[in-house]
Amino acid sequence: MLEKVLAERIDELKTKKIFRALTILESAQGPHVRINGREVINLASNNYLGLAAHPKLIAAAVKATEQFGVGAGAVRTIAGTLQIHRELEEKLAAFKKTEAALVFQSGFTCNTGVLECLLTKDDVIISDELNHASIIDGIRLSKADRRIYAHSDMDALEKRLQECGGYRLKLVVTDGVFSMDGDIARLPDIVKMAEKYGAVVMVDDAHASGVLGRHGRGSVDHFDLHGRVAIQIGTLSKAIGVLGGYVAGSRRLVDYLIHRGRPFLFSTSHPPGVAAANIAALEVMQEEDLQERLWANARYFKKGLKELGFNTGNSETPITPVIIGDGAKAMAFSDTLLENGVFCTGIGFPTVAEDKSRVRTIVTAGHTRADLDKALAAFEKVKKKMGLS
């Protein structure tokens, strides 16, 4: 019976022309990658600063692996906390200008773990409608009531806050940078509104880490809101270039999560090499001008797409969607781009609304102007070939 149900669901995806096989990369992550034996320009990864294959990170991972082995051997609360894990958390706290930080296995488990354990039936979560799936799943796991407000609509947020006067804890949660549209949360307004109604704020900086703020400290630093955002979630697998997620906030918050954060409690800790590479990434981010190069490339490419007549939505960051408007067409656009030497993934429902299907582009600090010009030429060619207006 299971196989029959799965076959029917897969056939439905194929009928809609949105069934996709995984793309296999045959090279290291970088501005160019090898796919099916051919080198193409990579506009699909979250490797914003090009750190995934940075020599200093590789050297740090190798050294730590030789010293501590390939695995930590246990969960953090039993025998899996090595000194290098504690060092990483201390450096993250200093980087984020918070009292403490705690590393989870991924950014996704940060959001699900924090929201599930922190909120009870006496509390309420107030969430932007376009928040990441990990926030949505964390809300579902929580016993708290929930309210959703229209995307970046401060009037809608205020109405939701006004409805929540009787709750013990009111938590407003938002992405710092929205992963599909590339727009930045109105964090100063959100914080001000939350303070007005006695709520606290949690921000998921997965796509702001390494991108916004001084040396990539994120949206709180970008808007100079230190001390006014209770919970900061960050990822170590995008601009940082390695793996993992972290929660930054008060010492008391971290102490509680150590005892009640289920993904932290029941997952083996990161291999020593992963922790060491993350430490090296934080050092490189503060030593090199990668962020400046990233933004220069993003501005150049965004301008080029707009001049070609593409709809790039409300993007304000290196995430620049090219909105096609139909799932099958978005996938065909992606496939044809690859044929023309540009790797750029099609994205449709349920990640985005069907009528806002797109290819999502992310330029990196490692791309050259020649790369971006070649990519823009491919976009123009495919647009004409497919007869898109």
Residue pairs with C-beta under 8 A, 6 or more apart in sequence:
10 19
13 19
16 327
16 328
17 327
17 328
17 331
17 332
18 327
18 328
18 331
18 346
18 348
18 349
20 331
20 346
23 35
23 343
23 345
24 35
25 33
25 34
25 35
26 33
26 34
26 35
26 36
26 37
27 33
27 34
27 39
28 52
28 53
29 42
29 45
29 47
29 52
29 53
30 42
30 47
30 50
30 52
30 53
30 366
31 41
31 42
31 50
31 364
31 366
31 367
31 368
31 371
32 39
32 40
32 41
32 42
32 371
33 39
33 40
33 42
33 343
34 40
35 338
35 343
38 341
40 338
40 341
40 342
40 343
41 341
41 342
41 343
41 367
41 371
41 374
41 375
41 378
42 343
42 364
43 342
43 343
43 344
43 361
43 362
43 363
43 375
44 343
44 344
44 345
44 360
44 361
44 362
45 52
45 362
45 364
46 207
46 237
46 238
46 239
46 362
47 238
47 239
47 241
47 364
47 366
48 210
48 211
48 238
48 239
48 294
48 318
48 362
48 364
48 365
49 210
49 216
49 239
49 240
49 241
49 284
49 285
49 290
49 291
49 294
49 364
49 365
50 241
50 290
50 364
50 365
50 366
51 57
51 239
51 240
51 241
51 242
51 281
51 284
51 285
51 290
52 241
52 242
53 241
54 241
54 280
54 281
54 284
56 280
56 283
56 284
57 241
57 242
57 277
57 280
57 281
57 284
58 277
59 280
60 273
60 276
60 277
60 279
60 280
61 273
61 274
61 276
61 277
61 280
62 273
63 276
64 84
64 272
64 273
64 275
64 276
64 277
65 271
65 272
65 273
65 276
67 272
68 82
68 84
68 272
68 273
69 271
69 272
70 271
70 272
70 273
71 268
71 271
72 80
72 82
72 85
72 268
72 269
72 270
72 271
72 272
73 79
73 80
73 268
74 80
74 268
74 269
75 264
75 265
75 266
75 267
75 268
75 269
76 85
76 258
76 264
76 265
76 269
77 258
77 264
77 265
80 268
80 269
81 269
82 269
82 272
82 275
84 272
84 275
84 276
84 279
85 103
85 269
85 270
85 275
87 275
87 279
88 103
88 275
88 278
88 279
89 100
89 101
89 102
89 103
89 246
90 101
91 279
91 282
92 101
92 103
92 234
92 246
92 248
92 282
93 99
93 100
93 101
93 248
95 215
95 217
95 282
96 217
96 218
96 220
96 221
96 232
96 234
96 248
97 217
97 221
97 226
98 232
98 248
98 249
98 250
99 249
99 250
99 251
99 254
100 248
100 249
100 250
100 251
100 253
100 254
100 255
101 246
101 247
101 248
101 249
101 254
102 246
102 247
102 254
102 257
102 258
102 261
102 264
103 236
103 244
103 245
103 246
103 269
103 270
103 275
104 110
104 113
104 244
104 245
104 246
104 247
104 261
104 263
104 264
104 267
105 244
105 245
105 263
105 264
105 267
105 270
106 235
106 237
106 243
106 244
106 245
107 134
107 204
107 206
107 233
107 234
107 235
107 236
107 237
107 244
107 245
108 133
108 134
108 137
108 245
109 134
109 245
109 263
109 264
109 267
110 134
110 204
110 233
110 234
110 235
110 245
110 246
110 247
110 263
111 132
111 134
111 135
111 137
111 138
111 204
111 233
112 134
112 137
112 138
112 141
112 263
113 138
113 257
113 261
113 262
113 263
113 264
114 138
114 202
114 231
114 233
114 247
114 257
114 261
115 125
115 135
115 138
115 139
115 141
115 142
115 144
115 173
116 138
116 141
116 142
116 262
117 256
117 257
117 260
117 261
117 262
118 142
118 171
118 256
119 125
119 142
119 143
119 144
119 169
119 171
120 143
120 144
120 168
121 143
121 144
121 145
122 144
122 167
122 168
122 169
123 144
123 145
123 167
123 168
123 169
123 170
123 171
124 144
124 145
124 146
124 147
124 164
124 167
124 169
124 170
124 171
125 139
125 142
125 144
125 145
125 146
125 147
125 171
125 173
126 146
126 147
126 148
126 149
126 157
126 160
126 161
126 164
126 170
126 171
126 172
126 173
126 199
127 135
127 136
127 139
127 146
127 147
127 148
127 149
127 172
127 173
127 174
128 148
128 149
128 151
128 152
128 173
128 174
128 175
128 178
128 185
129 148
129 149
129 150
129 151
130 151
130 175
130 178
130 180
130 181
131 173
131 174
131 175
131 178
131 204
132 175
132 179
132 204
132 206
134 204
135 173
135 175
135 204
139 146
139 173
144 171
145 164
145 167
147 160
147 163
147 164
148 160
149 156
149 157
149 159
149 160
150 156
151 178
152 183
152 185
152 186
154 186
154 189
154 190
154 193
157 172
157 190
157 193
158 193
158 197
161 170
161 172
161 193
161 194
161 196
161 197
161 199
162 197
164 170
164 197
164 199
169 200
170 194
170 197
170 198
170 199
170 200
171 199
171 200
171 201
171 202
172 190
172 193
172 194
172 199
172 200
172 201
172 202
173 201
173 202
173 203
173 204
174 185
174 187
174 190
174 201
174 202
174 203
174 204
175 185
175 203
175 204
175 206
175 207
176 184
176 185
176 187
176 203
176 204
176 205
176 206
176 207
176 208
176 212
176 218
176 219
176 220
177 183
177 184
177 185
177 205
177 206
177 207
177 208
177 211
177 212
177 219
177 317
177 319
178 184
178 185
178 207
178 319
179 206
179 207
179 319
180 319
180 321
180 347
180 351
180 352
180 358
180 360
181 313
181 314
181 315
181 319
181 321
182 207
182 313
182 314
182 315
182 316
182 317
182 318
182 319
182 320
182 321
183 313
183 314
183 315
183 316
183 317
184 208
184 212
184 219
184 222
184 316
184 317
185 203
185 219
187 201
187 203
187 219
187 220
187 222
187 223
187 225
187 229
188 223
188 225
190 201
191 201
191 225
191 228
191 229
193 199
194 200
194 201
195 228
200 230
200 231
201 228
201 229
201 230
201 231
202 229
202 230
202 231
202 232
202 233
203 218
203 219
203 220
203 229
203 231
203 232
203 233
204 233
205 212
205 218
205 219
205 220
205 232
205 233
205 234
205 235
206 233
206 234
206 235
206 238
206 245
207 238
207 317
207 319
208 218
208 219
208 222
209 216
209 218
209 234
209 235
209 236
209 238
209 239
209 240
210 216
210 238
210 239
210 240
210 285
210 291
211 239
211 291
211 294
211 317
211 318
212 218
212 219
212 221
212 222
212 317
213 219
213 220
213 221
213 222
214 221
215 285
215 286
215 291
216 239
216 285
216 291
218 232
218 234
220 226
220 228
220 229
220 232
230 249
230 250
230 253
231 247
231 248
231 249
231 253
232 247
232 248
232 249
233 245
233 246
233 247
233 248
234 245
234 246
234 247
234 248
235 244
235 245
235 246
236 242
236 243
236 244
236 245
236 246
236 278
236 281
237 243
237 244
237 245
239 285
240 278
240 281
240 282
240 285
241 277
241 281
242 274
242 277
242 278
242 281
243 270
243 274
243 278
244 270
244 274
244 278
247 253
247 254
247 257
257 264
258 264
259 265
284 290
285 291
290 365
291 365
293 365
294 318
294 363
294 364
294 365
295 318
297 318
297 363
297 364
297 365
297 367
297 372
298 317
298 318
298 320
298 363
300 369
300 372
301 320
301 361
301 363
301 367
301 372
301 375
301 376
302 312
302 315
302 320
304 372
304 373
304 376
305 312
305 320
305 322
305 361
305 376
305 379
306 312
308 376
308 379
308 380
308 383
309 383
309 389
310 322
310 323
310 379
310 383
311 322
311 323
312 320
312 321
312 322
312 323
313 321
313 323
315 321
318 362
318 363
318 364
319 360
319 361
319 362
320 360
320 361
320 362
320 363
321 347
321 358
321 359
321 360
321 361
322 333
322 344
322 358
322 359
322 360
322 361
322 379
323 356
323 357
323 358
324 330
324 333
324 357
324 358
324 359
324 388
325 355
325 356
325 357
326 354
326 355
326 357
327 346
327 348
327 349
327 354
327 357
329 357
329 386
329 388
330 346
330 347
330 348
330 357
330 358
330 359
331 346
331 348
332 346
332 386
333 346
333 359
333 382
333 386
333 388
334 344
334 345
334 346
334 359
335 346
336 382
336 385
336 386
337 343
337 344
337 359
337 378
337 379
337 382
338 344
340 378
340 381
340 382
341 374
341 378
342 374
342 375
342 378
342 379
344 359
344 360
344 361
345 359
345 360
346 357
346 358
346 359
347 357
347 358
347 359
347 360
348 354
348 357
348 358
349 357
352 358
363 372
